[in-house]
Amino acid sequence: MSFVPGKVGQAFGFNGTNAGVRILASPNLNAGMENGFTIEAWINPADVASEHPIVEWNDGSTYGVLLWLSVPIEGGSGLYLDVMNTLQQNRAIATAPGTIATNVYQHVAATYNEPNGVAALYINGTLVVQQALGWATTPRTAGDLYFGWRPAGAGAGTGFLGAMDEVSIYNRALSSTEIATIYAASSDGKCLIPPSITTQPTDQTVYLGGTATFTVAVGGPPPFSYQWQHEGTNLAGATSTSLVLTNVQLSNGGTYAVRVTNEGGPIISSNAFLTVLTNCDPVCL
């Protein structure tokens, strides 16, 4: 395998004979255990006269869910999605022949909604076929994940010839709008989504020597990192969703905020104020 010019930066280049990408099985990639999945990528095939794998799960003995370039008997290449289930039963959906071209980048996407059993295929941001597969089943996605290669089972050794870029797997069926947005982003690539703060830290009032707790809740794509600040200065070791201050002193008073970061960038919470009260001795009259 090589790296070649992609739709967004560089892409994987496949020679069709002995090149592929293998990602070891992981619970995070077992998309079939959720409510559905999406496979999407930019592909630039050099050959559409033969069948070629784009993405498939394979456990070393047989395949699971797959998205391939297909060659119908009518001629011309199309997309083929096989939602193989955990019982090794398959249901498939395919586009009309002649929908995939050579030597040009095209955006392809396949979705499966497990609760209603509906599968869909998109080309260049447009829905081209949608079909209820007649069952609501658990897709077979527990094996290793391969791009551009079938390692085992019928047709073992079949490879993709051409380039692939921005190959992505989601553990839900993306909406038509989301897929159209990815296509419209074109060479800019996917826009990374920064975190959002769903629950801001709130003001606290405690007595001298007491305990103050600030918390934050966030949304957006994980993983997140946290850094709490006091009067704009980072607090050592304060890197979780909660900040607990024990044996509070007067010097602990003031504003607190937290900086939350993911791959999409950082966001800083609103300030929360800590007021420290002193325990005054009673006055005898």
C-alpha positions as a printed Julia matrix, in Angstrom:
285×3 Matrix{Float64}:
   0.0     0.0     0.0
   1.12    3.55   -0.67
   0.03    7.11   -0.01
  -1.3     9.04   -2.98
  -3.01   12.4    -3.52
  -6.41   12.28   -1.87
  -9.61   14.25   -1.83
  -8.49   15.7     1.5
  -4.71   15.67    1.76
  -3.31   12.18    1.24
  -5.18    8.95    0.57
  -4.54    5.21    0.76
  -3.35    3.83   -2.57
  -4.23    0.17   -3.27
  -2.65   -1.96   -6.02
  -5.48   -4.48   -6.25
  -3.34   -7.52   -5.49
  -1.6    -7.46   -2.11
  -2.47   -4.2    -0.36
  -5.04   -3.43    2.29
  -5.64   -1.79    5.65
  -6.41   -3.96    8.68
  -7.71   -2.57   11.96
  -7.85   -5.09   14.78
 -11.25   -5.9    16.25
 -12.34   -3.54   18.99
 -15.58   -2.9    20.9
 -15.41    0.65   19.56
 -15.59   -0.71   16.0
 -18.34   -3.24   16.68
 -20.93   -0.9    15.22
 -23.51   -3.66   14.9
 -24.03   -3.65   18.66
 -25.56   -0.19   18.44
 -28.72    1.0    16.66
 -27.15    0.89   13.22
 -24.08    2.01   11.33
 -22.73    4.19    8.55
 -19.77    3.53    6.26
 -18.6     6.48    4.19
 -15.52    7.37    2.17
 -14.13    9.12   -0.87
 -13.12    6.49   -3.46
 -11.21    6.82   -6.72
 -11.27    3.38   -8.37
  -8.91    2.61  -11.23
 -11.02   -0.39  -12.24
 -14.78   -0.93  -12.19
 -14.89   -3.94  -14.5
 -14.38   -6.32  -11.56
 -15.72   -6.55   -8.03
 -13.57   -4.85   -5.41
 -13.88   -4.5    -1.62
 -14.16   -1.05   -0.11
 -14.83   -1.87    3.56
 -15.65   -5.13    5.3
 -15.5    -6.81    8.68
 -13.82  -10.23    8.59
 -12.99  -12.58   11.47
 -10.33  -14.55    9.6
 -12.69  -17.27    8.43
 -15.55  -15.42    6.82
 -16.81  -11.92    6.2
 -19.37   -9.85    8.04
 -20.9    -6.55    6.97
 -19.35   -5.32    3.73
 -19.47   -2.49    1.2
 -18.07   -3.44   -2.21
 -17.96   -2.28   -5.78
 -20.22   -4.7    -7.61
 -20.51   -5.63  -11.28
 -24.1    -6.62  -12.14
 -24.69   -8.93  -15.09
 -26.08   -5.93  -16.95
 -22.6    -4.41  -16.87
 -21.27   -1.26  -15.25
 -20.16   -0.87  -11.67
 -22.3     0.0    -8.68
 -22.26   -0.14   -4.9
 -23.23   -3.26   -2.98
 -23.98   -3.37    0.76
 -24.38   -6.73    2.48
 -25.71   -6.56    6.03
 -24.51   -9.97    7.18
 -25.9   -10.71   10.64
 -24.44  -12.55   13.61
 -26.2   -15.76   12.47
 -24.36  -15.48    9.14
 -27.55  -14.67    7.27
 -27.28  -11.91    4.71
 -29.51   -9.22    3.27
 -28.18   -6.94    0.55
 -28.92   -3.72   -1.26
 -27.29   -2.44   -4.46
 -27.34    0.6    -6.72
 -28.14    0.48  -10.4
 -25.23   -0.44  -12.67
 -23.06    2.31  -14.07
 -23.23    4.55  -10.99
 -19.5     4.41  -10.16
 -16.88    5.87  -12.51
 -13.12    5.36  -12.8
 -10.28    7.78  -12.13
 -12.31   10.38  -10.25
 -13.08   10.81   -6.57
 -16.67   10.02   -5.64
 -18.21   10.11   -2.18
 -19.98    6.89   -1.21
 -21.98    6.13    1.92
 -23.96    3.17    3.23
 -26.3     3.3     6.21
 -28.28    0.72    8.12
 -30.93    1.55   10.72
 -31.23   -1.51   12.93
 -34.58   -0.78   14.64
 -36.49   -0.6    11.34
 -34.16   -2.66    9.15
 -33.79    0.05    6.49
 -30.56    0.25    4.48
 -29.55    3.07    2.13
 -26.78    3.86   -0.34
 -25.61    7.35   -1.28
 -23.33    8.58   -4.05
 -21.98   12.14   -4.0
 -24.32   13.16   -1.21
 -27.48   11.94   -2.95
 -29.64    9.02   -1.87
 -29.7     6.55   -4.77
 -31.42    3.54   -3.23
 -33.19    2.77    0.04
 -34.78   -0.48    1.04
 -36.29   -2.22    4.04
 -34.32   -5.45    4.32
 -37.21   -7.28    5.94
 -35.65   -7.75    9.33
 -34.27   -5.94   12.31
 -31.07   -7.83   12.97
 -27.71   -7.47   14.68
 -25.05   -6.86   12.01
 -21.88   -8.97   12.11
 -19.18   -6.41   12.94
 -17.15   -8.1    15.69
 -14.2    -9.11   13.48
 -11.23   -7.14   12.25
 -12.04   -4.19    9.98
 -10.48   -4.1     6.52
 -10.22   -1.36    3.9
  -9.66   -2.51    0.33
  -9.0    -6.17    1.08
 -10.72   -9.52    1.7
  -8.43  -11.72    3.81
 -10.57  -14.85    4.16
 -13.73  -16.53    2.94
 -15.02  -16.78   -0.62
 -12.95  -14.51   -2.84
 -10.08  -14.26   -0.35
  -7.28  -12.11   -1.71
  -9.55   -9.78   -3.65
  -8.31   -6.21   -3.39
  -9.28   -2.67   -4.29
  -7.48   -0.98   -7.15
  -7.29    2.78   -6.76
  -7.42    5.25   -3.88
  -9.57    5.74   -0.79
  -9.71    8.77    1.47
 -11.48    9.82    4.66
 -12.83    6.31    5.33
 -15.13    6.59    8.35
 -17.34    4.27   10.41
 -20.2     5.5    12.62
 -22.26    3.54   15.15
 -25.54    4.95   13.85
 -27.25    5.65   10.56
 -26.35    9.19    9.56
 -29.19   11.3     8.17
 -29.4    12.35    4.54
 -28.56   15.89    5.63
 -25.42   14.77    7.46
 -24.2    12.79    4.47
 -24.92   15.67    2.1
 -22.96   17.98    4.41
 -19.93   15.67    4.38
 -20.04   15.56    0.58
 -20.44   19.34    0.33
 -17.36   19.84    2.51
 -15.4    18.3    -0.39
 -11.63   18.85   -0.13
 -12.05   20.81    3.12
 -12.78   17.51    4.87
 -15.04   16.87    7.79
 -15.49   19.75   10.17
 -14.45   18.6    13.62
 -17.07   19.42   16.22
 -15.8    21.15   19.37
 -17.29   20.38   22.76
 -20.31   22.21   24.11
 -21.02   22.84   27.77
 -24.45   21.56   28.73
 -24.22   22.31   32.46
 -22.09   25.22   33.65
 -20.34   25.27   37.04
 -22.35   27.24   39.59
 -21.44   29.7    42.35
 -20.59   28.21   45.73
 -20.66   29.66   49.26
 -18.88   27.76   52.03
 -17.5    28.42   55.48
 -13.79   28.56   56.2
 -12.46   24.98   56.4
 -15.42   23.58   54.47
 -15.65   21.82   51.09
 -16.63   23.35   47.76
 -17.48   21.32   44.66
 -17.72   22.59   41.09
 -18.95   20.35   38.27
 -19.38   20.61   34.52
 -21.27   18.53   31.94
 -20.37   18.55   28.25
 -21.62   17.35   24.88
 -19.92   16.62   21.57
 -17.6    13.91   20.27
 -15.35   12.35   22.93
 -12.72   11.97   24.24
 -12.57   15.13   26.33
  -9.82   16.61   28.46
 -10.47   19.01   31.34
  -8.41   21.71   33.02
  -9.84   23.72   35.91
  -8.63   27.25   36.53
  -8.69   29.62   39.51
  -8.6    33.29   38.57
  -7.39   32.26   35.11
  -4.51   30.09   36.36
  -4.44   26.33   35.77
  -4.82   24.2    38.89
  -2.4    21.28   39.08
  -4.12   17.9    38.91
  -7.58   19.42   38.37
  -8.39   17.49   35.19
 -11.77   15.83   35.65
 -15.43   16.81   35.35
 -15.5    17.87   39.01
 -13.29   20.1    41.1
 -13.42   19.41   44.84
 -11.77   21.88   47.21
 -11.36   20.7    50.81
 -10.39   22.72   53.89
 -11.24   25.89   51.99
  -9.28   28.99   52.98
  -9.87   32.66   52.25
  -7.24   32.48   49.52
  -9.42   29.96   47.66
 -12.13   32.54   47.08
 -12.68   34.0    43.62
 -13.61   32.8    40.14
 -13.35   29.24   38.84
 -13.76   27.97   35.28
 -12.88   24.84   33.31
 -11.33   24.49   29.87
 -12.72   21.47   27.97
 -10.99   20.19   24.83
 -11.6    17.52   22.19
 -10.3    17.03   18.64
 -12.54   19.88   17.49
 -10.9    22.4    19.81
 -11.38   23.94   23.26
 -14.18   25.73   25.04
 -14.08   27.52   28.4
 -16.99   27.49   30.79
 -18.53   30.53   32.34
 -17.03   31.69   35.64
 -18.37   30.4    38.92
 -17.61   32.38   42.08
 -16.53   30.88   45.38
 -17.42   32.93   48.46
 -15.68   31.92   51.71
 -17.39   32.89   54.98
 -15.6    33.07   58.32
 -16.97   31.46   61.49
 -17.23   34.36   63.9
 -17.37   33.72   67.65
 -20.71   34.69   69.22
 -20.79   38.15   70.77
 -21.77   38.2    74.44
 -23.72   41.24   75.57
